[in-house]
């Protein structure tokens, strides 16, 4: 039973119901729908299928919608793509044009006015680099610095030209309203540069009466790395989005930044996701490279909550196999986690209140007793989140009668959320915890499980008990 969660991006390669079913059975915990590429009709179709499969398989796969953010994209290119040759000149027009090897436009016309001569224009995560050599009222004249292809909707990063623009575009606002409409569980907010960006999204959700969508801040720029402490404080989790981050910053710095962010998230009890090219070669091959396996394993050993598949499952030839391979790597890597070190690390940064101290004690006892499971009764999910940050060796079964709480725990390390009937008597809580453990695990006489939660069971009841049961 793996503890690190798998997020899989859904696209043309994985949209049919049978593929989704096999991905869920293969280890997918959360479905990601990228609103940069997926329209609302496609998203509704996938969400409907996931709801159906959740009922069929008795699962609680969550939905994560990923906003486009204030990013810049290539406009429409004729015949889907155009090859550029080093040394050629190409124009970026302010007005929309059908692009080719000599010209193209952007999704945001204002960029042409703001970009300075001398700026670098990086396309598709830096696969193509242009340099602005001249500027006219309606276009930028650029020199191609390396051979490559440009294609419709590919990402564009401007280096050496500061810009001022609203954080939430009209599209993002409509997409956030859509997330509220379809009752998404998480919203990955793209190109966050400060905690103000998260507050702006949160205010919009509150204005719609939504207080439960988890906000995941995507770290994609140098500025967001500099502001990481404040951003972590205001969001529910962080995604280390290594694609755009690796364009804006030297590639050799990314591993260190990733480790630092994972540690900061564990310290603050916030979810951390590592994304981009984890198993990229599996878009076209049945086996990952050794470097990719090491990349995933190192993230798991560092204590990341979730890892994400992008093109591997959205466009790749082997979406089911990619999920299954990720699960195998995770399970093997988790055997090498230093759980004691993570427990003590969590203890040093934990607020010394009743909930935190009980959560630490439960995790510590679980490790010392080699318990088969920790059973948590929770209304809001707080106790399960506290336990998760201590990274106990045993799985954490979070029992809740609240489906919103159950879905909100889908990204947390080690937490297996289970929807149960109302919990209102202590004896029934104990019996239900034991029954779930026996149903989900292979238990033998003498095995131990820990039960914790708040009693009497209600929305604001703090964690106040720990019980050890021997089978």
Buried (B, 14 or more C-beta within 10 A) or exposed (E): EBBBBBBBBBBEBBBEBEBBBBBBBBBBBBBBBBBBBBEBEBBBBBBEBBBEBBEEEEBBBBBBBBBBBBBBBBBBBEEEBBEBEEEBEBBBBBEEBEBBBEBBBBBBBEBBEBBEEEBBBBBBBBBBBBBBEEBEEEBBBBBBBEEBBBBBBBBBBBBEBEEEEEBBBEBBBEBBEBBBEBBBBBBBBBBBBBBEBBEBBBEBBEEEEBEEBBBBBBBBBBBBBEBBEEBBEBBBBBBBBBBBBBBBBEEEEBEEBBBEBBBBBBBBBBBBBBBBBBBBBBBEBEEBEEEBBEBBBBBBBBBBBBBBBBBBBBBBEBBBBBBBBBBBBBBBBBEEBEBEEBBEBBBEBBEEEEBBBBBBBBBBBBBEBEBBBBBBBBBBBBBBBBBBBBBBBBBBBBBBBBEBBBBBBBBBBBBBBBBBEEBEEBEEBBEBBBEBBBEBBEBEEEBBBBBBBBBEBEEEBEBEBBBBBEB
